[in-house]
Amino acid sequence: MTSTLLERQPASHVLQVARGVVALGVVAGVVAVLWASVGFLVDPGATERLVIRVLELVGASSSAEAIASRGLTPISRRLGTAAVALTVGVVGVWALFIAANRAIDAVLGHRLREKVRPWLFVGPAIALIGLYLVYPTIGTIHESLTDREGAFTLSHYRFAFTDASMLLAFRNNVLWLVLGTLGSVVIGVGFAALVDRLKREALAKTFIFLPLAISFVGASVIWRFIYSWQPAGRPQTGLLNAIVTGLGFEPIPVLSLSPLNTLALIVVMIWLQTGFAMVIFSAAIKSVPSEVIEAARIDGAGELTLFMRIVLPMIRGTILTVGTAIFIAILKVFDIVWVMGRGGNFETEVIATRMFKEMFQFQNFGRASALAVILLVVVIPVMVVNIRNMHRQGVGA
Amino acid sequence: MTALAPPETIEAPTSERRRSSLAGRLSPWNDGGRRPPKAPGQRSLLVRALVLLIAFTWTLPTAGLLISSLRPAGAIATSGWWTVLIHPFEMSQWTLANYSSVLADRGMFDAFINSVVITIPATVIPISLAAFAAYAFAWIEFPGRKLLFAIVIGLLVVPLQMTLVPLLQLYVEWNLTGTYLGTWLAHTGFGLPMAIFLLYNYIADLPKEILESAYVDGASHFSAFTKLVLPLAAPVLAAFAIFQFLWVWNDFLVAYIFLGTGSEVAVLTAQLQQLVGTRGEDWHLLTAGAFVSMVVPLVVFLAMQRYFVRGLLTGGVKG
């Protein structure tokens, strides 16, 4: 282990050249293997051929023939592909780094080596960020200002800010942002304060926290079931309408009445996000110095006054951090509306679902891009506040 | 905090202090914090009742789903799931048929494999690239370092939606739609700024003495990174790994756009969404399907909760 930590001894000229060639060969080999594997993954018949080859090589030609004639079962074909994909994805990235680092040592002189190495470290990340974030962002801004003939236009933005269906989407987004953020933050901070110093604090928190592990799509199924509706007189299998009819009212088709349906969807988001808020608030509340609390107690402050006048002002920064983070998550809400509102029907449309429709159903990339830019413009100031605040706070506490 | 202990050979004088401050910053739940705990009995009955009520309300939706998924199709359609609680031990009202039906006939098994194949590399690749980059930004002098880092952090503001139109066009042109590779790389690209931000904060804070003594001993940047920094950064790597894992496993938008809903490649969320679209009122299928999609993140989450909380507290907020 220590020998690799130390710089290698200077070798003779011939040896050095040979090592350089070998190292470059290794890099080329790794790239070739990865390239071949990627080709393997997109070819549906490849797993079968590989298994047959392997069986032939180990001499089990009768089994090889059997597979060649009958084919693999779907499950084993699937697992075979999965195994190859996992190996390529996980081992491949490290093999590339290690081989390239060796090559730098073997090929370059002392000086150049340390000039090039940082780029091996940051290069791959920078390249992917450039391809997946910088290039598309510029492309989207450009697309949003261009009409189908390629000329400059503001019509996509005009549409976004004037069309009645868009105004509805904006109204819904505002409802989402205000109620969703407020709901998660208020319940989160309230629960964190209530549960603080309770005997089974960690357990109680886990229950609130658990929905964070559930996907938006999964949560949508869970809540669609709760809101499900049967005509009056039939047994209600949805929890909400069972309660409503149990109290003697008519069952409510929650998901098809606007704006009730949007509120019902916001509840799902609050259910998902409150745990996140609660965890961070809980840590913040615990970091309020005990001297301050004790002093206030001695001055005769009750629990509620203590919370409103001492604790809340002291965790103001955290409230800002959590609030902005949830705000941004909600601004981009898509899955819940897509799955529960059946693609934004019944007036549940929000900006992100509308963007998706413009993109895939109407193929209007200009409009879709304009909507994305609007999201970006709203996110920027909020995110700047968030990052600044995280930096100042030492994050989270 | 054994993962934080540096190798004995390079014990620097200040490492003890540094270690404890790192540990303190990352301690889960901040239990045993600065304030002496109050005797539990002092909390009023009202508070405890309220906490119980909220915890109950929060759990009820998931419990209803799980119970329903184990009931026969006919029963789900005609009576509420809570009715089974009257006679919970009457075995005839429980069944696993819904699970075998969604796994075998509704493509959830294939989707499960696809989710695994997408999620593991889409977690390992970004975390590896980000760790290399974070190390270089923190510990190697090179021209343009500050500017590049500022750009990476600035890109945290870009919403996913900003990238979809050009990327989709690019993917169609390069035949990357519907491929594992394309989806791994997409998740990597989108996750990198947050990963670099998180890992940088931690790696830049590592004790200078440890790294410098390694360099003096002749360690190259590569070996210092793999043998020192990676082990030292294990807690934050674990925290980010859990985030990214949950994020990718639960993602719908990226998978839906770049992988699609074809049975060969669709992941669990996409398959479940399909099921809602085609069998919207077949609750025996939907509840079982939803639970199949939830079980892995729930287990990961419950097992790794400490790391997850640590990650949240160090700013791992995925926007």
Boltz contact constraints between the chains, C-beta under 6 A:
constraints:
  - contact:
      token1: [A, 4]
      token2: [B, 223]
      max_distance: 6.0
  - contact:
      token1: [A, 5]
      token2: [B, 219]
      max_distance: 6.0
  - contact:
      token1: [A, 5]
      token2: [B, 223]
      max_distance: 6.0
  - contact:
      token1: [A, 6]
      token2: [B, 218]
      max_distance: 6.0
  - contact:
      token1: [A, 7]
      token2: [B, 218]
      max_distance: 6.0
  - contact:
      token1: [A, 38]
      token2: [B, 181]
      max_distance: 6.0
  - contact:
      token1: [A, 41]
      token2: [B, 180]
      max_distance: 6.0
  - contact:
      token1: [A, 42]
      token2: [B, 179]
      max_distance: 6.0
  - contact:
      token1: [A, 78]
      token2: [B, 113]
      max_distance: 6.0
  - contact:
      token1: [A, 82]
      token2: [B, 113]
      max_distance: 6.0
  - contact:
      token1: [A, 82]
      token2: [B, 117]
      max_distance: 6.0
  - contact:
      token1: [A, 85]
      token2: [B, 117]
      max_distance: 6.0
  - contact:
      token1: [A, 85]
      token2: [B, 180]
      max_distance: 6.0
  - contact:
      token1: [A, 86]
      token2: [B, 120]
      max_distance: 6.0
  - contact:
      token1: [A, 89]
      token2: [B, 121]
      max_distance: 6.0
  - contact:
      token1: [A, 89]
      token2: [B, 184]
      max_distance: 6.0
  - contact:
      token1: [A, 90]
      token2: [B, 121]
      max_distance: 6.0
  - contact:
      token1: [A, 90]
      token2: [B, 124]
      max_distance: 6.0
  - contact:
      token1: [A, 93]
      token2: [B, 125]
      max_distance: 6.0
  - contact:
      token1: [A, 93]
      token2: [B, 128]
      max_distance: 6.0
  - contact:
      token1: [A, 101]
      token2: [B, 222]
      max_distance: 6.0
  - contact:
      token1: [A, 117]
      token2: [B, 221]
      max_distance: 6.0
  - contact:
      token1: [A, 118]
      token2: [B, 136]
      max_distance: 6.0
  - contact:
      token1: [A, 118]
      token2: [B, 140]
      max_distance: 6.0
  - contact:
      token1: [A, 118]
      token2: [B, 142]
      max_distance: 6.0
  - contact:
      token1: [A, 121]
      token2: [B, 132]
      max_distance: 6.0
  - contact:
      token1: [A, 121]
      token2: [B, 136]
      max_distance: 6.0
  - contact:
      token1: [A, 122]
      token2: [B, 133]
      max_distance: 6.0
  - contact:
      token1: [A, 122]
      token2: [B, 136]
      max_distance: 6.0
  - contact:
      token1: [A, 124]
      token2: [B, 129]
      max_distance: 6.0
  - contact:
      token1: [A, 125]
      token2: [B, 129]
      max_distance: 6.0
  - contact:
      token1: [A, 125]
      token2: [B, 133]
      max_distance: 6.0
  - contact:
      token1: [A, 125]
      token2: [B, 192]
      max_distance: 6.0
  - contact:
      token1: [A, 128]
      token2: [B, 188]
      max_distance: 6.0
  - contact:
      token1: [A, 128]
      token2: [B, 189]
      max_distance: 6.0
  - contact:
      token1: [A, 129]
      token2: [B, 192]
      max_distance: 6.0
  - contact:
      token1: [A, 132]
      token2: [B, 189]
      max_distance: 6.0
  - contact:
      token1: [A, 133]
      token2: [B, 155]
      max_distance: 6.0
  - contact:
      token1: [A, 133]
      token2: [B, 158]
      max_distance: 6.0
  - contact:
      token1: [A, 136]
      token2: [B, 163]
      max_distance: 6.0
  - contact:
      token1: [A, 136]
      token2: [B, 166]
      max_distance: 6.0
  - contact:
      token1: [A, 136]
      token2: [B, 167]
      max_distance: 6.0
  - contact:
      token1: [A, 137]
      token2: [B, 158]
      max_distance: 6.0
  - contact:
      token1: [A, 137]
      token2: [B, 162]
      max_distance: 6.0
  - contact:
      token1: [A, 139]
      token2: [B, 166]
      max_distance: 6.0
  - contact:
      token1: [A, 140]
      token2: [B, 162]
      max_distance: 6.0
  - contact:
      token1: [A, 140]
      token2: [B, 165]
      max_distance: 6.0
  - contact:
      token1: [A, 140]
      token2: [B, 166]
      max_distance: 6.0
  - contact:
      token1: [A, 143]
      token2: [B, 165]
      max_distance: 6.0
  - contact:
      token1: [A, 191]
      token2: [B, 54]
      max_distance: 6.0
  - contact:
      token1: [A, 194]
      token2: [B, 47]
      max_distance: 6.0
  - contact:
      token1: [A, 194]
      token2: [B, 50]
      max_distance: 6.0
  - contact:
      token1: [A, 194]
      token2: [B, 51]
      max_distance: 6.0
  - contact:
      token1: [A, 195]
      token2: [B, 51]
      max_distance: 6.0
  - contact:
      token1: [A, 197]
      token2: [B, 37]
      max_distance: 6.0
  - contact:
      token1: [A, 197]
      token2: [B, 38]
      max_distance: 6.0
  - contact:
      token1: [A, 198]
      token2: [B, 43]
      max_distance: 6.0
  - contact:
      token1: [A, 199]
      token2: [B, 40]
      max_distance: 6.0
  - contact:
      token1: [A, 204]
      token2: [B, 51]
      max_distance: 6.0
  - contact:
      token1: [A, 204]
      token2: [B, 55]
      max_distance: 6.0
  - contact:
      token1: [A, 207]
      token2: [B, 55]
      max_distance: 6.0
  - contact:
      token1: [A, 207]
      token2: [B, 58]
      max_distance: 6.0
  - contact:
      token1: [A, 207]
      token2: [B, 59]
      max_distance: 6.0
  - contact:
      token1: [A, 208]
      token2: [B, 58]
      max_distance: 6.0
  - contact:
      token1: [A, 213]
      token2: [B, 297]
      max_distance: 6.0
  - contact:
      token1: [A, 213]
      token2: [B, 298]
      max_distance: 6.0
  - contact:
      token1: [A, 213]
      token2: [B, 301]
      max_distance: 6.0
  - contact:
      token1: [A, 214]
      token2: [B, 294]
      max_distance: 6.0
  - contact:
      token1: [A, 215]
      token2: [B, 250]
      max_distance: 6.0
  - contact:
      token1: [A, 215]
      token2: [B, 269]
      max_distance: 6.0
  - contact:
      token1: [A, 217]
      token2: [B, 252]
      max_distance: 6.0
  - contact:
      token1: [A, 217]
      token2: [B, 269]
      max_distance: 6.0
  - contact:
      token1: [A, 217]
      token2: [B, 272]
      max_distance: 6.0
  - contact:
      token1: [A, 217]
      token2: [B, 273]
      max_distance: 6.0
  - contact:
      token1: [A, 218]
      token2: [B, 290]
      max_distance: 6.0
  - contact:
      token1: [A, 218]
      token2: [B, 293]
      max_distance: 6.0
  - contact:
      token1: [A, 218]
      token2: [B, 294]
      max_distance: 6.0
  - contact:
      token1: [A, 221]
      token2: [B, 286]
      max_distance: 6.0
  - contact:
      token1: [A, 221]
      token2: [B, 290]
      max_distance: 6.0
  - contact:
      token1: [A, 222]
      token2: [B, 61]
      max_distance: 6.0
  - contact:
      token1: [A, 222]
      token2: [B, 65]
      max_distance: 6.0
  - contact:
      token1: [A, 226]
      token2: [B, 61]
      max_distance: 6.0
  - contact:
      token1: [A, 235]
      token2: [B, 78]
      max_distance: 6.0
  - contact:
      token1: [A, 235]
      token2: [B, 79]
      max_distance: 6.0
  - contact:
      token1: [A, 237]
      token2: [B, 80]
      max_distance: 6.0
  - contact:
      token1: [A, 242]
      token2: [B, 80]
      max_distance: 6.0
  - contact:
      token1: [A, 279]
      token2: [B, 309]
      max_distance: 6.0
  - contact:
      token1: [A, 279]
      token2: [B, 312]
      max_distance: 6.0
  - contact:
      token1: [A, 283]
      token2: [B, 30]
      max_distance: 6.0
  - contact:
      token1: [A, 283]
      token2: [B, 313]
      max_distance: 6.0
  - contact:
      token1: [A, 286]
      token2: [B, 30]
      max_distance: 6.0
  - contact:
      token1: [A, 286]
      token2: [B, 33]
      max_distance: 6.0
  - contact:
      token1: [A, 290]
      token2: [B, 35]
      max_distance: 6.0
  - contact:
      token1: [A, 325]
      token2: [B, 317]
      max_distance: 6.0
  - contact:
      token1: [A, 328]
      token2: [B, 319]
      max_distance: 6.0
  - contact:
      token1: [A, 332]
      token2: [B, 159]
      max_distance: 6.0
  - contact:
      token1: [A, 334]
      token2: [B, 253]
      max_distance: 6.0
  - contact:
      token1: [A, 335]
      token2: [B, 252]
      max_distance: 6.0
  - contact:
      token1: [A, 339]
      token2: [B, 273]
      max_distance: 6.0
  - contact:
      token1: [A, 339]
      token2: [B, 276]
      max_distance: 6.0
  - contact:
      token1: [A, 355]
      token2: [B, 161]
      max_distance: 6.0
  - contact:
      token1: [A, 365]
      token2: [B, 165]
      max_distance: 6.0
  - contact:
      token1: [A, 368]
      token2: [B, 165]
      max_distance: 6.0
  - contact:
      token1: [A, 369]
      token2: [B, 165]
      max_distance: 6.0
  - contact:
      token1: [A, 372]
      token2: [B, 161]
      max_distance: 6.0
  - contact:
      token1: [A, 372]
      token2: [B, 162]
      max_distance: 6.0
  - contact:
      token1: [A, 375]
      token2: [B, 159]
      max_distance: 6.0
  - contact:
      token1: [A, 375]
      token2: [B, 161]
      max_distance: 6.0
  - contact:
      token1: [A, 376]
      token2: [B, 159]
      max_distance: 6.0
  - contact:
      token1: [A, 376]
      token2: [B, 162]
      max_distance: 6.0
  - contact:
      token1: [A, 379]
      token2: [B, 157]
      max_distance: 6.0
  - contact:
      token1: [A, 379]
      token2: [B, 159]
      max_distance: 6.0
  - contact:
      token1: [A, 380]
      token2: [B, 157]
      max_distance: 6.0
  - contact:
      token1: [A, 383]
      token2: [B, 157]
      max_distance: 6.0
  - contact:
      token1: [A, 390]
      token2: [B, 315]
      max_distance: 6.0
  - contact:
      token1: [A, 395]
      token2: [B, 314]
      max_distance: 6.0
  - contact:
      token1: [A, 395]
      token2: [B, 315]
      max_distance: 6.0
  - contact:
      token1: [A, 396]
      token2: [B, 313]
      max_distance: 6.0
  - contact:
      token1: [A, 396]
      token2: [B, 315]
      max_distance: 6.0
